Amino acid sequence: MRRQLVLGVLLAMGTVSIGTAAWQAGPAPRVVEVDQIKDNLYMMRNGGGNSAVFIMADGVTVVDTKNPGWGQPLLEKIKSVTGKPIVRIINTHTHGDHVSGNVEFPATVEVVTHDNTAKNMQEMKSPTGITPAPDAPVNIFKDNNGKGLPRRTFKDKTSIGKGADQIDLYYFGRGHTNGDAWVVFRALGVMHAGDIFSGKNIPLLDAVNGGSGVLIGDTLAKAAKDVKNVDRIITGHSTVMTVADLEEYAAFNTDFKNTVQAGKKAGQTVDQIAAAYKIPEKFKGYAAPAEARLKNNVQIVFDETK
């Protein structure tokens, strides 16, 4: 403890370089943690977005593969729950904390995404409001000669497999990005929502990759209404939630849109709307928004509103 305090003081004084500090501390261990959702379905946490691991008769489907460098730890954790080969990756959207691990999987693994996500992954543009880390790859797929890019895409809905192994993929419209896929493990009554439902918080609206603050509430409501026989939802970065939680989150985002639009109609600026915003009491328990995220989202809704 004393060594940590001294090192913290030295860092604050600028007398120890970040490189030296990293050398002394060593790299942080990359630990993937596992929650069993059903007998053959796991949620694997840390290192980026929540991954789902679905064990089928002939192999394993993985939904989302985490940040750069986390593909191998994820692979090792998968091996701890099954000896079956990985045959498929489904990416819910384009962001690096959900797709970068693709390049560490075998080249034989099929990658499936929405049409728009496949296009976005070709470019890997930095999301709205996110400053990439200095050592982050500009485009991890170009750096790996296209390994890990989608080979199969869908537009509105498609199904993979049959019976107990069936996976339904849906697209309900723009929200977090313009390619958010909803992944339903049909026989299990479980859906993976990715970051269009990352948790009970102000969402990241990525306008650079086609996201929409005006449409996200409607898109969430469609998913809650149209996907039947689902009782558990794997969120992008939080806990497993319910359809009732999803319905509430749709209402939360619609309420946010209405607040911004009312402010614009009243002649308020983006700064004024953001400064006045508070989480409504009916959504008590939602995470308080970071100032930058809040202002970005207000700006996006403001600009979309004519």
Contacts in CASP RR format, 6 or more apart in sequence:
PFRMAT RR
TARGET T0000
AUTHOR 0000-0000-0000
METHOD contacts of the structure
MODEL  1
MRRQLVLGVLLAMGTVSIGTAAWQAGPAPRVVEVDQIKDNLYMMRNGGGN
SAVFIMADGVTVVDTKNPGWGQPLLEKIKSVTGKPIVRIINTHTHGDHVS
GNVEFPATVEVVTHDNTAKNMQEMKSPTGITPAPDAPVNIFKDNNGKGLP
RRTFKDKTSIGKGADQIDLYYFGRGHTNGDAWVVFRALGVMHAGDIFSGK
NIPLLDAVNGGSGVLIGDTLAKAAKDVKNVDRIITGHSTVMTVADLEEYA
AFNTDFKNTVQAGKKAGQTVDQIAAAYKIPEKFKGYAAPAEARLKNNVQI
VFDETK
7 16 0 8 1.000
7 21 0 8 1.000
7 24 0 8 1.000
10 16 0 8 1.000
11 18 0 8 1.000
11 21 0 8 1.000
30 46 0 8 1.000
30 47 0 8 1.000
30 69 0 8 1.000
30 70 0 8 1.000
30 73 0 8 1.000
31 46 0 8 1.000
31 73 0 8 1.000
32 44 0 8 1.000
32 45 0 8 1.000
32 46 0 8 1.000
32 47 0 8 1.000
32 51 0 8 1.000
32 66 0 8 1.000
32 70 0 8 1.000
32 73 0 8 1.000
32 74 0 8 1.000
32 76 0 8 1.000
32 77 0 8 1.000
33 44 0 8 1.000
33 45 0 8 1.000
33 46 0 8 1.000
34 42 0 8 1.000
34 43 0 8 1.000
34 44 0 8 1.000
34 45 0 8 1.000
34 77 0 8 1.000
34 80 0 8 1.000
34 81 0 8 1.000
35 42 0 8 1.000
35 43 0 8 1.000
35 44 0 8 1.000
35 45 0 8 1.000
35 240 0 8 1.000
36 42 0 8 1.000
37 43 0 8 1.000
37 52 0 8 1.000
37 188 0 8 1.000
37 190 0 8 1.000
37 232 0 8 1.000
37 234 0 8 1.000
37 240 0 8 1.000
38 185 0 8 1.000
38 188 0 8 1.000
38 190 0 8 1.000
40 54 0 8 1.000
40 55 0 8 1.000
40 56 0 8 1.000
40 188 0 8 1.000
41 52 0 8 1.000
41 53 0 8 1.000
41 54 0 8 1.000
41 55 0 8 1.000
41 185 0 8 1.000
41 188 0 8 1.000
41 190 0 8 1.000
42 52 0 8 1.000
42 53 0 8 1.000
42 81 0 8 1.000
43 50 0 8 1.000
43 51 0 8 1.000
43 52 0 8 1.000
43 53 0 8 1.000
43 234 0 8 1.000
43 240 0 8 1.000
44 50 0 8 1.000
44 51 0 8 1.000
44 52 0 8 1.000
44 53 0 8 1.000
44 74 0 8 1.000
44 77 0 8 1.000
44 78 0 8 1.000
45 51 0 8 1.000
46 66 0 8 1.000
46 70 0 8 1.000
47 66 0 8 1.000
47 67 0 8 1.000
47 70 0 8 1.000
47 97 0 8 1.000
48 66 0 8 1.000
48 67 0 8 1.000
48 70 0 8 1.000
48 97 0 8 1.000
48 98 0 8 1.000
48 237 0 8 1.000
49 64 0 8 1.000
49 66 0 8 1.000
49 97 0 8 1.000
49 98 0 8 1.000
49 194 0 8 1.000
49 195 0 8 1.000
49 236 0 8 1.000
49 237 0 8 1.000
50 64 0 8 1.000
50 192 0 8 1.000
50 194 0 8 1.000
50 234 0 8 1.000
50 235 0 8 1.000
50 236 0 8 1.000
50 237 0 8 1.000
50 238 0 8 1.000
51 62 0 8 1.000
51 63 0 8 1.000
51 64 0 8 1.000
51 65 0 8 1.000
51 66 0 8 1.000
51 74 0 8 1.000
52 62 0 8 1.000
52 63 0 8 1.000
52 64 0 8 1.000
52 183 0 8 1.000
52 185 0 8 1.000
52 192 0 8 1.000
52 234 0 8 1.000
53 60 0 8 1.000
53 61 0 8 1.000
53 62 0 8 1.000
53 63 0 8 1.000
53 78 0 8 1.000
53 81 0 8 1.000
53 82 0 8 1.000
54 60 0 8 1.000
54 61 0 8 1.000
54 62 0 8 1.000
54 63 0 8 1.000
54 167 0 8 1.000
54 185 0 8 1.000
55 81 0 8 1.000
55 82 0 8 1.000
55 84 0 8 1.000
56 84 0 8 1.000
56 87 0 8 1.000
56 161 0 8 1.000
56 164 0 8 1.000
56 165 0 8 1.000
57 164 0 8 1.000
57 165 0 8 1.000
58 84 0 8 1.000
58 87 0 8 1.000
58 165 0 8 1.000
59 82 0 8 1.000
59 84 0 8 1.000
59 85 0 8 1.000
59 86 0 8 1.000
59 87 0 8 1.000
60 78 0 8 1.000
60 82 0 8 1.000
60 84 0 8 1.000
60 85 0 8 1.000
60 86 0 8 1.000
60 87 0 8 1.000
60 88 0 8 1.000
61 86 0 8 1.000
61 87 0 8 1.000
61 88 0 8 1.000
61 89 0 8 1.000
61 90 0 8 1.000
61 160 0 8 1.000
61 167 0 8 1.000
62 74 0 8 1.000
62 78 0 8 1.000
62 86 0 8 1.000
62 88 0 8 1.000
62 89 0 8 1.000
62 90 0 8 1.000
62 105 0 8 1.000
63 89 0 8 1.000
63 90 0 8 1.000
63 91 0 8 1.000
63 92 0 8 1.000
63 183 0 8 1.000
63 192 0 8 1.000
63 234 0 8 1.000
64 89 0 8 1.000
64 90 0 8 1.000
64 91 0 8 1.000
64 92 0 8 1.000
64 98 0 8 1.000
64 99 0 8 1.000
64 192 0 8 1.000
64 194 0 8 1.000
64 236 0 8 1.000
65 71 0 8 1.000
65 74 0 8 1.000
65 89 0 8 1.000
65 91 0 8 1.000
65 98 0 8 1.000
65 99 0 8 1.000
65 100 0 8 1.000
65 101 0 8 1.000
65 102 0 8 1.000
65 104 0 8 1.000
65 105 0 8 1.000
66 74 0 8 1.000
66 97 0 8 1.000
66 98 0 8 1.000
66 100 0 8 1.000
66 101 0 8 1.000
67 96 0 8 1.000
67 97 0 8 1.000
67 100 0 8 1.000
67 101 0 8 1.000
68 96 0 8 1.000
68 100 0 8 1.000
68 101 0 8 1.000
68 136 0 8 1.000
68 137 0 8 1.000
68 140 0 8 1.000
69 100 0 8 1.000
69 101 0 8 1.000
69 104 0 8 1.000
70 100 0 8 1.000
70 101 0 8 1.000
71 100 0 8 1.000
71 101 0 8 1.000
71 104 0 8 1.000
71 105 0 8 1.000
72 104 0 8 1.000
74 101 0 8 1.000
74 104 0 8 1.000
75 86 0 8 1.000
75 104 0 8 1.000
75 105 0 8 1.000
78 86 0 8 1.000
86 105 0 8 1.000
86 106 0 8 1.000
86 109 0 8 1.000
87 109 0 8 1.000
87 110 0 8 1.000
88 109 0 8 1.000
88 110 0 8 1.000
88 111 0 8 1.000
88 112 0 8 1.000
88 160 0 8 1.000
89 102 0 8 1.000
89 105 0 8 1.000
89 109 0 8 1.000
89 110 0 8 1.000
89 111 0 8 1.000
89 112 0 8 1.000
89 148 0 8 1.000
90 111 0 8 1.000
90 112 0 8 1.000
90 113 0 8 1.000
90 167 0 8 1.000
90 169 0 8 1.000
90 181 0 8 1.000
90 183 0 8 1.000
91 98 0 8 1.000
91 99 0 8 1.000
91 102 0 8 1.000
91 111 0 8 1.000
91 112 0 8 1.000
91 113 0 8 1.000
91 117 0 8 1.000
91 121 0 8 1.000
91 150 0 8 1.000
91 181 0 8 1.000
92 98 0 8 1.000
92 117 0 8 1.000
92 180 0 8 1.000
92 181 0 8 1.000
92 182 0 8 1.000
92 183 0 8 1.000
92 192 0 8 1.000
92 193 0 8 1.000
92 194 0 8 1.000
92 195 0 8 1.000
92 196 0 8 1.000
92 236 0 8 1.000
93 99 0 8 1.000
93 114 0 8 1.000
93 117 0 8 1.000
93 120 0 8 1.000
93 176 0 8 1.000
93 177 0 8 1.000
93 179 0 8 1.000
93 180 0 8 1.000
93 181 0 8 1.000
93 194 0 8 1.000
93 195 0 8 1.000
93 196 0 8 1.000
93 209 0 8 1.000
94 113 0 8 1.000
94 117 0 8 1.000
94 120 0 8 1.000
94 121 0 8 1.000
94 124 0 8 1.000
94 177 0 8 1.000
94 179 0 8 1.000
94 209 0 8 1.000
95 127 0 8 1.000
95 177 0 8 1.000
95 195 0 8 1.000
95 206 0 8 1.000
95 209 0 8 1.000
96 124 0 8 1.000
96 140 0 8 1.000
98 194 0 8 1.000
98 195 0 8 1.000
99 121 0 8 1.000
99 140 0 8 1.000
100 137 0 8 1.000
100 140 0 8 1.000
102 111 0 8 1.000
102 141 0 8 1.000
102 147 0 8 1.000
102 148 0 8 1.000
102 149 0 8 1.000
103 140 0 8 1.000
103 141 0 8 1.000
103 143 0 8 1.000
103 144 0 8 1.000
103 147 0 8 1.000
103 148 0 8 1.000
105 148 0 8 1.000
107 147 0 8 1.000
107 148 0 8 1.000
109 148 0 8 1.000
110 151 0 8 1.000
110 152 0 8 1.000
111 148 0 8 1.000
111 149 0 8 1.000
111 150 0 8 1.000
111 151 0 8 1.000
111 152 0 8 1.000
112 150 0 8 1.000
112 151 0 8 1.000
112 152 0 8 1.000
112 153 0 8 1.000
112 154 0 8 1.000
112 160 0 8 1.000
112 169 0 8 1.000
113 121 0 8 1.000
113 150 0 8 1.000
113 152 0 8 1.000
113 153 0 8 1.000
113 179 0 8 1.000
113 181 0 8 1.000
114 153 0 8 1.000
114 154 0 8 1.000
114 155 0 8 1.000
114 169 0 8 1.000
114 171 0 8 1.000
114 179 0 8 1.000
114 180 0 8 1.000
114 181 0 8 1.000
115 153 0 8 1.000
115 154 0 8 1.000
115 155 0 8 1.000
115 179 0 8 1.000
116 177 0 8 1.000
116 178 0 8 1.000
116 179 0 8 1.000
116 210 0 8 1.000
117 150 0 8 1.000
117 153 0 8 1.000
117 177 0 8 1.000
117 179 0 8 1.000
117 181 0 8 1.000
118 149 0 8 1.000
118 150 0 8 1.000
118 153 0 8 1.000
120 177 0 8 1.000
120 178 0 8 1.000
120 179 0 8 1.000
120 209 0 8 1.000
121 141 0 8 1.000
121 149 0 8 1.000
121 150 0 8 1.000
122 141 0 8 1.000
122 149 0 8 1.000
123 139 0 8 1.000
124 138 0 8 1.000
124 139 0 8 1.000
124 140 0 8 1.000
124 141 0 8 1.000
124 142 0 8 1.000
125 208 0 8 1.000
125 209 0 8 1.000
126 132 0 8 1.000
126 208 0 8 1.000
127 204 0 8 1.000
127 206 0 8 1.000
127 208 0 8 1.000
127 209 0 8 1.000
128 204 0 8 1.000
128 205 0 8 1.000
128 206 0 8 1.000
128 207 0 8 1.000
128 208 0 8 1.000
128 209 0 8 1.000
128 211 0 8 1.000
128 296 0 8 1.000
128 300 0 8 1.000
129 204 0 8 1.000
129 292 0 8 1.000
129 293 0 8 1.000
129 296 0 8 1.000
130 204 0 8 1.000
132 138 0 8 1.000
137 143 0 8 1.000
141 147 0 8 1.000
141 148 0 8 1.000
141 149 0 8 1.000
154 169 0 8 1.000
154 171 0 8 1.000
154 181 0 8 1.000
155 171 0 8 1.000
156 170 0 8 1.000
156 171 0 8 1.000
157 168 0 8 1.000
157 169 0 8 1.000
157 170 0 8 1.000
157 171 0 8 1.000
158 168 0 8 1.000
158 169 0 8 1.000
159 166 0 8 1.000
159 167 0 8 1.000
159 168 0 8 1.000
159 169 0 8 1.000
159 186 0 8 1.000
160 166 0 8 1.000
160 167 0 8 1.000
160 169 0 8 1.000
161 167 0 8 1.000
163 186 0 8 1.000
163 187 0 8 1.000
164 187 0 8 1.000
165 187 0 8 1.000
166 185 0 8 1.000
166 186 0 8 1.000
166 187 0 8 1.000
167 183 0 8 1.000
167 184 0 8 1.000
167 185 0 8 1.000
167 186 0 8 1.000
168 183 0 8 1.000
168 184 0 8 1.000
168 186 0 8 1.000
168 227 0 8 1.000
169 181 0 8 1.000
169 182 0 8 1.000
169 183 0 8 1.000
169 184 0 8 1.000
170 181 0 8 1.000
170 182 0 8 1.000
170 184 0 8 1.000
170 223 0 8 1.000
170 226 0 8 1.000
170 227 0 8 1.000
171 179 0 8 1.000
171 180 0 8 1.000
171 181 0 8 1.000
171 182 0 8 1.000
172 180 0 8 1.000
172 182 0 8 1.000
172 219 0 8 1.000
172 222 0 8 1.000
172 223 0 8 1.000
172 226 0 8 1.000
173 179 0 8 1.000
173 180 0 8 1.000
173 215 0 8 1.000
173 219 0 8 1.000
173 222 0 8 1.000
174 180 0 8 1.000
174 210 0 8 1.000
174 211 0 8 1.000
174 212 0 8 1.000
174 215 0 8 1.000
174 216 0 8 1.000
174 219 0 8 1.000
175 196 0 8 1.000
175 203 0 8 1.000
175 205 0 8 1.000
175 210 0 8 1.000
175 211 0 8 1.000
175 212 0 8 1.000
175 213 0 8 1.000
175 215 0 8 1.000
175 216 0 8 1.000
175 217 0 8 1.000
175 219 0 8 1.000
175 220 0 8 1.000
176 194 0 8 1.000
176 195 0 8 1.000
176 196 0 8 1.000
176 198 0 8 1.000
176 203 0 8 1.000
176 204 0 8 1.000
176 205 0 8 1.000
176 206 0 8 1.000
176 211 0 8 1.000
176 216 0 8 1.000
177 196 0 8 1.000
177 206 0 8 1.000
177 209 0 8 1.000
177 210 0 8 1.000
177 211 0 8 1.000
178 209 0 8 1.000
178 210 0 8 1.000
178 211 0 8 1.000
178 212 0 8 1.000
179 209 0 8 1.000
179 210 0 8 1.000
180 194 0 8 1.000
180 195 0 8 1.000
180 196 0 8 1.000
180 219 0 8 1.000
181 194 0 8 1.000
182 191 0 8 1.000
182 192 0 8 1.000
182 193 0 8 1.000
182 196 0 8 1.000
182 223 0 8 1.000
182 227 0 8 1.000
183 191 0 8 1.000
183 192 0 8 1.000
184 190 0 8 1.000
184 191 0 8 1.000
184 192 0 8 1.000
184 227 0 8 1.000
184 230 0 8 1.000
185 191 0 8 1.000
185 192 0 8 1.000
186 229 0 8 1.000
189 229 0 8 1.000
189 230 0 8 1.000
189 231 0 8 1.000
189 232 0 8 1.000
190 230 0 8 1.000
190 231 0 8 1.000
190 232 0 8 1.000
190 233 0 8 1.000
190 234 0 8 1.000
191 227 0 8 1.000
191 230 0 8 1.000
191 232 0 8 1.000
191 233 0 8 1.000
191 234 0 8 1.000
192 233 0 8 1.000
192 234 0 8 1.000
192 236 0 8 1.000
193 223 0 8 1.000
193 233 0 8 1.000
193 234 0 8 1.000
193 235 0 8 1.000
193 236 0 8 1.000
193 246 0 8 1.000
194 234 0 8 1.000
194 235 0 8 1.000
194 236 0 8 1.000
195 203 0 8 1.000
195 204 0 8 1.000
195 236 0 8 1.000
195 237 0 8 1.000
196 203 0 8 1.000
196 216 0 8 1.000
196 219 0 8 1.000
196 220 0 8 1.000
196 223 0 8 1.000
197 220 0 8 1.000
197 233 0 8 1.000
197 235 0 8 1.000
197 236 0 8 1.000
197 241 0 8 1.000
197 246 0 8 1.000
197 249 0 8 1.000
198 204 0 8 1.000
198 235 0 8 1.000
198 236 0 8 1.000
198 237 0 8 1.000
198 238 0 8 1.000
199 235 0 8 1.000
199 236 0 8 1.000
199 237 0 8 1.000
199 238 0 8 1.000
199 239 0 8 1.000
199 241 0 8 1.000
199 249 0 8 1.000
200 238 0 8 1.000
200 245 0 8 1.000
200 248 0 8 1.000
200 249 0 8 1.000
200 252 0 8 1.000
200 283 0 8 1.000
200 285 0 8 1.000
200 286 0 8 1.000
200 287 0 8 1.000
201 238 0 8 1.000
201 286 0 8 1.000
201 287 0 8 1.000
201 289 0 8 1.000
202 256 0 8 1.000
202 286 0 8 1.000
202 287 0 8 1.000
202 289 0 8 1.000
202 290 0 8 1.000
202 293 0 8 1.000
202 294 0 8 1.000
202 297 0 8 1.000
203 216 0 8 1.000
203 253 0 8 1.000
203 297 0 8 1.000
204 293 0 8 1.000
205 211 0 8 1.000
205 212 0 8 1.000
205 213 0 8 1.000
205 216 0 8 1.000
205 296 0 8 1.000
205 297 0 8 1.000
205 300 0 8 1.000
205 301 0 8 1.000
207 300 0 8 1.000
207 303 0 8 1.000
211 300 0 8 1.000
212 219 0 8 1.000
212 300 0 8 1.000
212 304 0 8 1.000
213 253 0 8 1.000
213 256 0 8 1.000
213 257 0 8 1.000
213 297 0 8 1.000
213 300 0 8 1.000
213 301 0 8 1.000
213 304 0 8 1.000
214 257 0 8 1.000
214 301 0 8 1.000
214 304 0 8 1.000
214 305 0 8 1.000
216 253 0 8 1.000
216 257 0 8 1.000
217 250 0 8 1.000
217 251 0 8 1.000
217 253 0 8 1.000
217 254 0 8 1.000
217 257 0 8 1.000
218 250 0 8 1.000
218 254 0 8 1.000
220 246 0 8 1.000
220 249 0 8 1.000
220 250 0 8 1.000
220 253 0 8 1.000
221 247 0 8 1.000
221 250 0 8 1.000
221 251 0 8 1.000
221 254 0 8 1.000
223 246 0 8 1.000
224 243 0 8 1.000
224 246 0 8 1.000
224 247 0 8 1.000
224 250 0 8 1.000
230 243 0 8 1.000
231 242 0 8 1.000
231 243 0 8 1.000
232 240 0 8 1.000
232 241 0 8 1.000
232 242 0 8 1.000
233 240 0 8 1.000
233 241 0 8 1.000
233 242 0 8 1.000
233 243 0 8 1.000
233 245 0 8 1.000
233 246 0 8 1.000
234 240 0 8 1.000
235 241 0 8 1.000
248 283 0 8 1.000
252 283 0 8 1.000
252 286 0 8 1.000
255 280 0 8 1.000
255 283 0 8 1.000
256 277 0 8 1.000
256 297 0 8 1.000
256 301 0 8 1.000
257 301 0 8 1.000
259 273 0 8 1.000
259 277 0 8 1.000
260 273 0 8 1.000
260 297 0 8 1.000
260 298 0 8 1.000
260 301 0 8 1.000
260 302 0 8 1.000
260 305 0 8 1.000
261 301 0 8 1.000
261 305 0 8 1.000
263 272 0 8 1.000
263 273 0 8 1.000
264 273 0 8 1.000
264 302 0 8 1.000
264 305 0 8 1.000
268 276 0 8 1.000
270 295 0 8 1.000
270 298 0 8 1.000
270 299 0 8 1.000
270 302 0 8 1.000
271 295 0 8 1.000
273 298 0 8 1.000
273 302 0 8 1.000
274 291 0 8 1.000
274 294 0 8 1.000
274 295 0 8 1.000
274 298 0 8 1.000
277 289 0 8 1.000
277 294 0 8 1.000
277 298 0 8 1.000
279 285 0 8 1.000
279 286 0 8 1.000
279 288 0 8 1.000
279 289 0 8 1.000
289 297 0 8 1.000
END
